[in-house]
Amino acid sequence: MAFSSEIITVIALVSLFFGVLGTIVSLVSLNRAKKLQESQNILFSGKQASDLESIILSHSEELVALDKEIQELFEISNKIHSLAHRGV
């Protein structure tokens, strides 16, 4: 079965279109990956993973301590509220 030159031209143009489209998508993806890498380099510049881990653990411990203090303040608030309503 022989293809006419018009069909071959259309197939070639469609192939060229998808080739160019694929190249554009690849370049955009490469650009985004490069920007992401630059952002990560800025985020971690001068820091080691262990430093970041210790900071996170420290903040976690501080959050636990703050949560405990908030619970204590809430209990005190409830006691004050209860005492205030007794006098009414």
C-alpha positions in Angstrom: 0.0 0.0 0.0 1.6 3.3 -1.1 1.2 6.5 0.8 0.6 9.6 -1.2 3.0 12.5 -0.7 0.2 14.6 0.9 -0.3 12.0 3.7 3.4 11.7 4.2 3.6 15.5 4.5 0.8 15.6 7.0 2.4 12.8 9.1 5.8 14.7 9.0 4.2 17.9 10.1 2.3 16.2 12.9 5.5 14.5 14.0 7.4 17.8 13.8 4.7 19.5 15.9 4.8 16.9 18.6 8.6 17.0 18.6 8.6 20.7 19.1 5.9 20.5 21.7 7.9 17.8 23.6 11.1 20.0 23.4 9.2 23.0 24.9 7.7 20.9 27.7 11.1 19.5 28.5 12.7 22.9 28.6 9.9 24.3 30.9 10.3 21.3 33.2 14.1 21.7 33.2 13.7 25.4 34.1 11.3 24.6 36.9 13.7 21.9 38.3 16.5 24.4 38.2 14.5 27.0 40.1 13.6 24.4 42.7 17.2 23.3 43.1 18.2 27.0 43.5 15.5 27.4 46.2 16.7 24.3 48.0 20.3 25.6 47.8 19.2 28.9 49.4 17.2 27.1 52.1 20.0 24.8 53.1 23.0 27.1 52.4 25.3 27.0 55.4 23.2 24.5 57.2 23.6 20.8 57.7 20.7 18.4 58.0 21.6 17.7 61.6 21.3 21.4 62.4 17.9 21.6 60.8 16.9 18.4 62.7 18.0 19.9 66.1 16.1 23.1 65.4 12.9 21.1 64.6 13.3 19.0 67.7 13.9 22.1 69.9 10.8 23.7 68.5 8.8 20.6 69.1 10.0 20.5 72.8 9.0 24.2 73.2 5.6 23.5 71.7 5.0 20.7 74.2 6.0 23.0 77.1 3.8 25.8 75.8 0.9 23.4 75.4 1.3 22.3 79.1 1.4 25.9 80.2 -1.8 26.7 78.2 -3.5 23.7 79.8 -2.5 25.0 83.3 -3.8 28.5 82.4 -7.0 27.0 81.2 -7.5 25.1 84.4 -6.8 28.3 86.4 -9.3 30.2 84.3 -12.0 27.7 84.9 -11.3 27.9 88.7 -11.6 31.7 88.6 -14.7 31.5 86.5 -16.2 29.0 89.0 -15.3 31.2 92.0 -16.8 34.2 90.3 -20.1 32.5 89.8 -20.3 31.3 93.4 -20.4 34.9 94.6 -23.4 35.7 92.4 
